[in-house]
């Protein structure tokens, strides 16, 4: 593929992805607006305190495909001096808002995520101080599950509500990640969780049985390995950006990764996004999981070549990311040796 053709394809895919995610943002924000109006009609009035709606996952990264599920949370601010009854009413308001909002999104075609990461779940709907305590708890008890949660909320983006409230949430989160270099070791196991299905001599492993026989899991086998490696490198180096392309620009501008590597990963990432769009057109079963799979037979010879190259890069990034553990241990040791 010539340089000019690649540049045109990259521009087209980036533009299409931006348009799709802008549409998702508008639908989600409109659904929240209608939910607030519904509560007013029920006699519950307007939000009693400032709040922010946070998108996690691909929504937080502005990387949703045509079909997407729900990954979100709510943060709100409790008055410094409040009576117990006032606090109860505030909690009740946001519990009802969450219920109406999630039901509305589901009606609009966004199924709740399988992990129940939605604001109807109290874990993902909290006052700011409670969120900070929860983040501290994940940080202080770095189990695999807690590190998964920490990485997930690092993709958080405020789509509606009080931006200052979200900024306090984000600042606290990134401060926790930066203050403990050894935390990187724990984050790496989550980052490298997804296996790239590429074998010796460039053989791409396909599903051998079941509904997706002959298909390749593009989301778990390519997209997430790229996204997760870029995210961890950006986070441990102090980036607050959430989208993968913004994080790559950060790594390039700070000379953390060579410019050539950042550009290569950007191209492979865009290609992975194009395959995710293709997946949406191949299955007609209303099963959200289907949008992760692409039939190998539907790929041209050139697309299979690009897929192999992208998977090789994803494997190289995973090896590079695994080395962060030794680097963070060295940094921790040097810090302890300072007077």
C-alpha positions in Angstrom: 0.0 0.0 0.0 1.5 3.3 -1.1 2.2 6.1 1.4 -0.4 8.5 -0.1 -3.1 5.7 0.0 -2.2 4.9 3.6 -2.5 8.5 4.6 -5.9 8.8 2.9 -7.2 5.7 4.5 -6.0 6.8 7.9 -7.7 10.2 7.4 -11.0 8.5 6.4 -11.0 6.0 9.3 -10.2 8.7 11.8 -12.9 11.0 10.4 -15.5 8.2 10.4 -14.6 7.1 14.0 -14.9 10.8 15.2 -18.3 11.1 13.5 -19.5 7.8 15.1 -18.4 8.8 18.5 -19.8 12.3 18.2 -23.2 10.6 17.5 -22.8 8.3 20.5 -22.1 11.3 22.7 -25.2 13.2 21.5 -27.4 10.2 22.0 -26.1 9.5 25.5 -26.2 13.2 26.5 -29.8 13.5 25.1 -30.8 10.4 27.1 -29.5 12.0 30.3 -31.4 15.2 29.5 -34.6 13.3 29.0 -34.0 11.4 32.2 -33.6 14.7 34.1 -36.9 15.9 32.6 -38.6 12.7 33.6 -37.6 13.2 37.2 -38.9 16.7 37.1 -42.3 15.4 35.9 -42.3 12.9 38.8 -42.0 15.8 41.2 -38.3 15.1 42.2 -37.1 18.5 40.8 -33.7 19.3 39.4 -30.4 17.7 40.6 -30.0 18.8 44.2 -26.1 19.0 43.9 -23.5 19.2 41.2 -22.9 15.9 39.4 -21.0 14.5 36.4 -21.7 11.6 34.1 -18.6 9.6 33.3 -18.1 7.3 30.4 -15.6 4.4 30.8 -14.2 1.9 28.3 -14.3 2.7 24.6 -16.8 5.5 25.3 -14.3 7.2 27.6 -11.6 6.8 24.9 -13.9 8.1 22.1 -13.4 4.7 20.4 -16.9 3.2 20.3 -17.8 1.3 17.2 -21.2 1.4 15.5 -22.6 -0.8 18.2 -21.8 -0.2 21.8 -22.8 -1.1 25.3 -23.1 0.9 28.5 -20.0 1.6 30.6 -20.6 4.6 32.8 -20.7 6.0 36.3 -21.9 9.0 38.3 -20.0 11.3 40.7 -21.8 13.9 42.7 -20.9 16.3 45.5 -22.4 16.3 48.9 -22.7 19.5 50.9 -20.1 19.9 53.6 -22.7 20.3 56.3 -25.8 18.3 55.7 -28.5 16.7 57.8 -28.9 12.9 57.4 -32.3 13.3 55.8 -30.9 15.7 53.2 -28.1 13.3 52.4 -30.7 10.5 52.0 -32.7 12.5 49.6 -29.6 13.3 47.5 -28.8 9.6 47.3 -32.4 8.8 46.4 -32.4 11.3 43.6 -29.3 9.9 41.9 -30.4 6.4 42.4 -33.7 7.2 40.5 -31.8 9.2 37.9 -29.5 6.2 37.2 -32.5 3.8 36.9 -34.3 6.0 34.4 -31.1 6.8 32.4 -29.9 3.2 32.1 -33.4 2.0 31.0 -33.5 4.8 28.5 -30.1 3.9 27.0 -31.1 0.3 26.8 -34.3 1.3 24.9 -32.1 3.3 22.5 -30.0 0.2 21.7 -27.2 0.3 24.3 -27.2 -2.9 26.4 -25.7 -2.7 29.9 -22.2 -4.2 30.0 -21.8 -7.8 31.2 -19.7 -6.6 34.1 -22.5 -4.4 35.4 -20.3 -1.2 35.1 -23.3 1.1 35.0 -24.5 3.8 37.4 -27.4 1.8 38.7 -24.7 -0.2 40.5 -23.8 1.7 43.7 -20.1 0.9 43.1 -20.2 3.2 40.1 -22.5 5.9 41.5 -20.9 7.7 44.4 -20.3 11.1 46.0 -16.8 12.5 45.2 -15.4 11.7 48.7 -16.6 8.2 48.4 -15.0 7.8 45.0 -11.7 9.0 46.4 -11.9 6.4 49.2 -12.7 3.7 46.7 -9.8 4.7 44.5 -7.5 4.7 47.6 -8.8 1.2 48.5 -8.0 -0.1 45.0 -4.5 1.5 45.2 -3.8 0.1 48.6 -5.0 -3.4 47.9 -3.6 -4.1 44.4 -5.5 -7.3 43.6 -6.0 -8.2 40.0 -9.6 -7.1 40.1 -8.8 -3.8 41.8 -6.1 -3.1 39.2 -8.7 -3.8 36.5 -11.0 -1.2 38.0 -8.2 1.3 38.3 -7.3 0.9 34.6 -10.9 1.1 33.6 -11.6 4.4 35.4 -8.4 5.8 34.0 -10.3 6.0 30.7 -13.0 8.0 32.3 -14.4 11.1 30.4 -17.0 13.6 31.5 -19.7 13.7 28.9 -22.2 15.8 30.9 -22.4 17.7 34.1 -19.9 19.5 36.3 -16.5 19.4 34.7 -14.7 20.7 37.8 -16.1 17.8 39.8 -14.7 15.4 37.2 -11.3 17.1 37.2 -11.1 16.5 41.0 -11.9 12.9 40.4 -9.3 12.6 37.6 -6.6 14.4 39.5 -6.9 12.1 42.5 -6.8 9.1 40.3 -3.6 10.1 38.4 -1.9 11.2 41.6 -2.4 7.7 43.0 -0.9 6.1 40.0 2.1 8.4 39.9 3.0 8.2 43.6 3.7 4.5 43.7 6.1 3.2 41.0 5.7 -0.4 42.2 2.0 -0.2 41.3 3.1 -0.6 37.7 4.0 -4.3 38.3 0.4 -5.0 39.3 -1.1 -3.1 36.4 1.0 -5.0 33.9 -0.7 -8.3 34.5 -4.1 -6.7 33.6 -2.6 -4.9 30.6 -1.2 -8.2 29.1 -4.3 -10.2 29.8 -5.5 -10.5 26.2 -3.6 -13.0 24.0 -2.8 -12.0 20.4 -3.9 -15.0 18.3 -0.8 -15.1 16.1 1.5 -18.1 15.8 4.7 -19.1 14.2 5.2 -18.0 10.5 2.3 -15.5 10.8 -0.4 -18.0 11.3 -3.6 -16.3 12.6 -5.6 -18.5 15.0 -9.3 -18.5 14.3 -12.2 -19.8 16.3 -12.4 -23.6 15.8 -15.9 -24.3 17.0 -19.1 -22.8 18.0 -21.0 -19.8 16.6 -17.9 -17.9 15.5 -16.0 -20.8 13.9 -13.6 -19.4 11.3 -13.7 -15.9 12.7 -11.1 -13.8 14.5 -11.7 -11.9 17.7 -10.5 -8.5 16.6 -11.4 -6.8 19.9 -9.6 -9.1 22.2 -6.9 -10.3 19.8 -5.8 -6.9 18.3 -7.6 -3.8 19.4 -7.3 -4.3 23.2 -3.7 -5.4 23.2 -2.8 -2.2 21.3 -5.0 0.0 23.5 -3.9 -1.5 26.8 -0.2 -1.2 26.1 -0.4 2.4 25.0 -2.6 3.2 28.0 -0.2 1.9 30.6 2.8 3.6 29.1 0.9 6.8 28.9 -0.4 6.5 32.5 2.9 5.7 34.2 4.5 8.7 32.4 1.9 11.2 33.6 -0.5 11.5 30.7 -4.1 12.5 31.5 -5.4 12.0 27.9 -7.8 9.1 27.4 -8.0 8.4 23.7 -5.4 6.0 22.3 -4.3 8.4 19.5 -3.9 11.3 22.0 -1.9 9.0 24.3 0.3 8.1 21.3 0.9 11.8 20.6 1.9 12.2 24.2 4.4 9.4 24.0 5.8 10.8 20.8 6.0 14.4 22.0 7.8 13.4 25.2 10.1 11.2 23.3 9.1 8.2 25.4 8.6 6.1 22.3 10.3 6.8 19.0 8.3 8.8 16.5 8.4 5.9 14.0 6.9 3.5 16.5 4.1 5.9 17.4 3.2 6.3 13.8 3.3 2.6 13.2 1.1 1.9 16.2 -1.3 4.6 15.1 -1.7 3.0 11.6 -2.3 -0.4 13.1 -4.8 1.0 15.6 -6.8 2.7 12.8 -6.8 -0.6 10.9 -8.1 -2.4 14.0 -10.9 0.2 14.2 -11.8 -0.4 10.6 -12.1 -4.1 11.3 -14.3 -3.4 14.2 -16.6 -1.4 11.9 -16.5 -4.4 9.4 -17.6 -6.7 12.2 -20.7 -4.7 12.8 -21.9 -5.5 9.3 -21.2 -9.2 9.4 -23.6 -10.4 12.1 -27.3 -9.8 12.3 -28.2 -11.5 15.6 -28.5 -8.5 18.0 -25.7 -10.1 20.1 -23.3 -7.4 21.3 -20.5 -10.0 21.5 -20.7 -10.6 17.8 -19.3 -7.2 17.0 -15.9 -8.4 18.2 -15.5 -11.0 15.5 -14.6 -10.8 11.8 -15.0 -13.7 9.5 -11.5 -14.6 8.1 -13.0 -15.5 4.8 -14.3 -12.0 4.4 -10.8 -10.5 4.5 -8.8 -9.9 1.3 -5.3 -11.1 0.9 -4.0 -7.5 1.6 -6.2 -7.2 4.7 -4.9 -10.5 6.1 -1.3 -9.2 5.5 -2.1 -6.0 7.3 -3.7 -8.0 10.1 -0.6 -10.1 10.6 1.6 -7.0 10.7 -0.7 -5.3 13.2 -0.7 -8.4 15.4 3.1 -8.6 15.3 3.3 -5.0 16.5 0.8 -5.8 19.2 3.0 -8.7 20.4 6.1 -6.5 20.3 4.2 -3.9 22.4 3.3 -6.5 24.9 6.9 -7.5 25.3 7.9 -3.9 25.6 5.2 -3.3 28.2 6.4 -6.3 30.2 9.7 -4.6 30.6 8.1 -1.8 32.5 8.1 -4.0 35.6 11.9 -4.0 35.9 12.0 -0.2 35.1 9.5 0.6 37.8 11.4 -1.6 40.3 14.6 0.2 39.5 12.9 3.6 39.9 11.5 2.5 43.3 15.0 1.4 44.4 16.6 4.7 43.3 13.9 6.6 45.2 14.5 4.7 48.4 18.3 5.4 48.1 17.7 9.2 47.9 18.7 11.0 51.2 
